[in-house]
Structure formats: structure tokens, C-alpha cells
């Protein structure tokens, strides 16, 4: 699979996300009550916070797909950030068994919603994600991102979870294109960044990339997983520029 979907129904992206869902289920099945309450790699969040977030994010995606099937447009979280954060906090302290069952059920509902949507819905349907209108296909990739990136954030390498060099190859292809769409505006002014992962063509972004007038050119030569770690706001080398927030 490449980073682009073929046709209006993103079958390859859905299949990739389903595979990531299965991997997530296998890894999180080994989480104990004690581990669920330990910190994740995300500051301020335990493993239980992240597992709850992954379940509620699945339900939010289900809501957007269901609304699109009915000809409507729904925001990801009806109560906005307040609802999102409150639901995560409320569910974070549950037992590992409860967290796992909740996540499995939420994933099943989302995958059923994807299967229910007809071609016309995939062609015209949209949802509101953090105030941005996105097609259902783009929402699939964003869900895929949630699963793959948060699997790393869980910090469960000892239980078979991935590190940044263990992201699914098909996901990396899709994410590379998605994340780079908005990279230019996230860079410091008058800075050119050349991304050189080695396993795919280099890409340049920033003022200098368009005008030749950038005051600074930074070449980032690193594996694609390491670059995605930086692009998703999870650290990078000291010589790499700070990025503005992303969504």
C-alpha cells in the first residue's frame, strides 16, 4: 500500500487500521490492574487514561460515521474538549479487565460502522474533528494514527508493544503523507527543513523551500519512525526545530 487510498472507499486504510486494532488487543490483553494505573509515556496520563481515550475515540468516530450515513455532520465530541477530558478521567481508574472490555467493544462498534457505510456515504460523508471538516477516509487515517501512536505512548514494550521503529509499515506510508500536509505552517519562520529518511525521497518545507530566502536550513537525516516521533510532538534531537501544535 502507498500513502494514498485507491477509490472512494479506503479499503486498504480500513484493513490497516483493523490490523492495528488486533495488535492493540493482543498487547493490552496483558495489562494488569497494577500496570493500568502506572504512568504512560504521555505526561499526566496513566495506561488507564490512554486505554480509556482509545475507547472513547473509537466511539467518537462511530458517531461521526453514523451521522454521515444519515446525511448529517457530527462533531467528534458532542461536548467538546470538556466532554473528552472528563470521559477520559472518569474511566481511567477502572480495572484492567473493564478497560480491556470497554476498548474491545468500542472498536467492534467502529468497525461495524465502517462496514455499514455505503459507497455514497464514503464519497460525500464528512465529520468535524477538532473543528476541521474531514472526509470519512481521512477520519480512518486519523483513527489509525490514534492506535499506532498511542500504542507507543502506552510504553508496553516489555509486553510486546511497539517502539517508534516498530510502527506498521502501511501506517507509516499513510501517516507520512498526512502529517506532511500541514508541516510548513508548523515550522519557525524563515526556516527550511529537509526531511531525509533514506527509505523514501527527501522532502523540503518552510519559507526557504518556496522562496530560497530561508535564513536557516536544517537537514534531518533519521529513520522515518524517529522523524514521525518528532512530527507528532514527542521529542527529537536538540538541533531539530520546535514545531507549532498539530492536530
C-alpha positions as CSV (number, residue, x, y, z in Angstrom):
1,X,0.0,0.0,0.0
2,X,1.1,3.5,-0.7
3,X,0.2,6.6,1.3
4,X,-2.8,7.2,-1.0
5,X,-6.2,5.4,-1.0
6,X,-7.5,3.9,-4.2
7,X,-11.1,4.8,-4.9
8,X,-13.7,6.5,-2.6
9,X,-13.8,3.6,-0.1
10,X,-10.4,3.4,1.7
11,X,-10.4,-0.4,1.9
12,X,-6.6,-0.6,2.4
13,X,-6.7,2.0,5.2
14,X,-9.6,0.3,6.9
15,X,-7.8,-3.0,6.7
16,X,-4.6,-1.5,8.1
17,X,-6.5,0.1,11.0
18,X,-8.3,-3.2,11.7
19,X,-4.9,-4.9,11.8
20,X,-3.6,-2.3,14.2
21,X,-6.8,-2.8,16.3
22,X,-5.9,-6.5,16.5
23,X,-2.4,-5.8,17.5
24,X,-3.6,-3.4,20.2
25,X,-6.0,-6.0,21.6
26,X,-3.1,-8.5,21.9
27,X,-0.8,-6.1,23.6
28,X,-3.3,-4.6,26.0
29,X,-4.7,-8.1,27.0
30,X,-1.5,-8.5,29.1
31,X,-2.1,-5.3,31.1
32,X,-2.7,-6.0,34.8
33,X,-4.6,-3.8,37.3
34,X,-1.3,-2.6,38.7
35,X,0.1,-1.7,35.2
36,X,-3.1,0.1,34.2
37,X,-2.5,2.6,37.0
38,X,1.1,3.3,36.2
39,X,2.2,6.3,34.2
40,X,2.3,6.0,30.4
41,X,4.8,7.8,28.3
42,X,2.4,10.8,28.0
43,X,2.9,13.3,30.8
44,X,0.0,13.2,33.3
45,X,-1.7,10.1,31.8
46,X,-1.6,6.6,33.1
47,X,-2.0,3.5,31.0
48,X,-5.7,3.6,32.1
49,X,-6.1,7.1,30.7
50,X,-4.8,6.1,27.3
51,X,-6.9,2.9,27.1
52,X,-10.0,4.9,28.0
53,X,-9.1,7.6,25.4
54,X,-8.7,4.9,22.7
55,X,-12.1,3.6,23.5
56,X,-13.8,7.0,23.6
57,X,-12.0,8.0,20.4
58,X,-13.4,4.9,18.7
59,X,-16.9,5.8,19.9
60,X,-16.4,9.4,18.7
61,X,-15.5,8.1,15.2
62,X,-18.5,5.7,15.3
63,X,-20.7,8.7,16.0
64,X,-19.3,10.7,13.0
65,X,-19.7,7.7,10.6
66,X,-23.3,7.0,11.8
67,X,-24.3,10.7,11.4
68,X,-22.8,10.7,7.9
69,X,-24.8,7.6,7.0
70,X,-27.9,9.5,7.9
71,X,-26.9,12.6,5.9
72,X,-25.7,14.6,8.8
73,X,-22.5,16.1,10.1
74,X,-21.5,15.5,13.8
75,X,-18.6,16.8,15.8
76,X,-16.2,14.3,17.2
77,X,-17.1,15.0,20.8
78,X,-20.6,16.5,21.3
79,X,-19.4,18.2,24.4
80,X,-16.1,19.3,23.0
81,X,-12.8,19.1,24.9
82,X,-14.6,19.3,28.2
83,X,-16.5,16.1,27.5
84,X,-13.4,14.4,26.0
85,X,-11.2,15.1,29.0
86,X,-14.0,14.3,31.5
87,X,-14.7,10.9,30.0
88,X,-11.1,10.0,30.0
89,X,-10.6,11.0,33.6
90,X,-13.7,9.2,34.7
91,X,-12.8,5.9,33.1
92,X,-9.0,5.9,33.8
93,X,-9.2,4.3,37.2
94,X,-11.1,1.1,36.2
95,X,-9.7,-2.4,36.4
96,X,-7.6,-3.8,33.6
97,X,-10.5,-6.2,32.7
98,X,-13.0,-3.3,32.5
99,X,-10.7,-1.2,30.4
100,X,-10.0,-4.0,28.0
101,X,-13.6,-4.9,27.6
102,X,-14.6,-1.3,27.0
103,X,-11.9,-0.9,24.4
104,X,-12.8,-4.1,22.5
105,X,-16.5,-3.2,22.5
106,X,-15.8,0.3,21.2
107,X,-13.5,-1.0,18.4
108,X,-16.2,-3.5,17.4
109,X,-18.8,-0.7,17.1
110,X,-16.5,1.4,15.0
111,X,-15.6,-1.4,12.6
112,X,-19.2,-2.3,12.2
113,X,-20.0,1.4,11.4
114,X,-17.3,1.4,8.7
115,X,-18.8,-1.8,7.2
116,X,-22.3,-0.3,7.2
117,X,-21.4,2.9,5.4
118,X,-22.2,2.6,1.7
119,X,-20.2,4.0,-1.2
120,X,-22.2,7.2,-1.5
121,X,-21.5,7.9,2.2
122,X,-17.8,7.4,1.7
123,X,-18.0,9.8,-1.3
124,X,-19.8,12.6,0.4
125,X,-19.7,12.0,4.1
126,X,-17.7,14.2,6.5
127,X,-17.2,14.7,10.2
128,X,-15.9,17.5,12.4
129,X,-12.6,16.7,14.1
130,X,-11.4,19.5,16.4
131,X,-13.4,22.0,14.3
132,X,-12.0,20.8,11.0
133,X,-14.2,19.2,8.4
134,X,-12.7,15.9,7.2
135,X,-13.8,13.2,4.9
136,X,-14.6,9.8,6.3
137,X,-11.5,8.5,4.6
138,X,-9.3,11.0,6.3
139,X,-11.0,10.1,9.6
140,X,-10.0,6.5,9.1
141,X,-6.3,7.5,8.9
142,X,-6.7,9.7,11.9
143,X,-8.1,6.8,13.8
144,X,-5.2,4.6,12.6
145,X,-2.8,7.3,13.9
146,X,-4.5,7.2,17.3
147,X,-4.0,3.5,17.6
148,X,-0.4,3.3,16.3
149,X,1.0,6.3,18.1
150,X,-0.8,5.6,21.4
151,X,0.4,2.0,21.3
152,X,3.9,3.5,21.5
153,X,2.7,6.0,24.2
154,X,1.5,3.2,26.3
155,X,5.1,2.2,27.0
156,X,4.4,-1.6,26.9
157,X,7.4,-2.7,25.0
158,X,8.0,-5.4,27.6
159,X,4.5,-6.8,26.9
160,X,5.1,-6.8,23.1
161,X,4.1,-3.2,22.4
162,X,5.9,-1.3,19.7
163,X,8.6,1.4,19.9
164,X,8.9,4.1,17.3
165,X,10.8,1.9,15.0
166,X,8.1,-0.7,15.2
167,X,5.1,1.2,13.6
168,X,3.2,-0.7,11.0
169,X,4.8,-0.1,7.6
170,X,1.4,0.6,5.8
171,X,0.5,3.1,8.6
172,X,3.9,4.9,8.2
173,X,3.2,5.3,4.4
174,X,-0.2,6.8,5.1
175,X,0.9,8.9,8.0
176,X,3.9,10.3,6.2
177,X,1.6,12.0,3.6
178,X,-1.0,13.1,6.2
179,X,1.4,14.7,8.6
180,X,3.5,16.4,6.0
181,X,0.4,18.2,4.6
182,X,0.5,20.7,7.4
183,X,4.2,20.8,8.3
184,X,5.1,24.1,6.6
185,X,2.9,26.3,8.9
186,X,4.2,24.5,12.0
187,X,7.9,25.4,11.3
188,X,9.6,28.5,12.8
189,X,9.5,31.5,10.4
190,X,12.3,31.6,7.7
191,X,13.4,28.1,8.5
192,X,13.8,25.4,5.8
193,X,13.7,21.8,6.9
194,X,14.7,18.9,4.7
195,X,13.5,15.5,5.8
196,X,15.8,12.8,4.6
197,X,14.6,9.4,6.0
198,X,16.6,7.4,3.5
199,X,13.9,4.9,2.5
200,X,11.9,7.4,0.5
201,X,12.5,10.7,-1.3
202,X,13.6,13.7,0.7
203,X,11.0,16.4,1.3
204,X,11.6,20.2,1.9
205,X,9.3,22.5,3.9
206,X,9.3,26.1,5.1
207,X,10.0,29.6,3.7
208,X,13.2,28.6,2.1
209,X,11.7,25.7,0.3
210,X,9.4,28.1,-1.6
211,X,11.5,31.3,-2.0
212,X,15.1,30.3,-1.5
213,X,15.2,33.0,1.2
214,X,15.1,30.9,4.4
215,X,17.7,32.1,7.0
216,X,18.3,28.6,8.2
217,X,18.3,25.2,6.5
218,X,18.1,22.1,8.7
219,X,18.6,18.7,7.3
220,X,17.1,15.9,9.3
221,X,18.6,12.5,8.5
222,X,16.9,9.9,10.6
223,X,14.7,6.8,10.2
224,X,11.1,7.6,9.3
225,X,9.8,6.4,12.7
226,X,12.1,8.8,14.5
227,X,11.0,11.7,12.3
228,X,7.4,10.8,13.0
229,X,8.1,10.9,16.7
230,X,9.2,14.5,16.3
231,X,6.4,15.4,14.0
232,X,3.8,14.1,16.5
233,X,5.3,16.3,19.3
234,X,7.1,13.5,21.1
235,X,10.7,14.7,21.0
236,X,13.6,14.9,18.6
237,X,17.2,15.9,18.5
238,X,18.2,19.2,20.1
239,X,19.2,20.5,16.7
240,X,15.8,19.9,15.3
241,X,13.4,22.9,15.4
242,X,10.5,23.2,17.8
243,X,7.2,22.8,16.0
244,X,3.9,24.6,16.5
245,X,1.0,22.4,17.8
246,X,-0.6,19.8,15.4
247,X,-4.0,18.1,15.3
